[in-house]
Amino acid sequence: MRKFRERDVIAIKFYCCQTYFPCVYCHEEHGCGKHAVWPKERFYERAVLCGVCQTELTIEQYMTGDYHCPHCNAAFNPGCQLHAHY
């Protein structure tokens, strides 16, 4: 069982299955079994869900948003940057 923290409030739409998961490990355990990374030329697509206000962010908005939701200002976990290569 994964330990989530207060700032763990986003879900990621995985490119390979187009399904939202709260983390890469949840995708590995319950997802499609594949790993396909979002192409940089598609960073304009909405693929990050704020779990506080339910706003869907583009990948670019998420990556440049200083770890906050641009809609509700909820704080995001800066440790998620360690998984950006996914």
Secondary structure by P-SEA (a helix, b strand, c coil): cccccccccbbbbccccccccccaaaaaacccccccccccccccccccccccccccccaaaaaacccccccccccccccccccccc
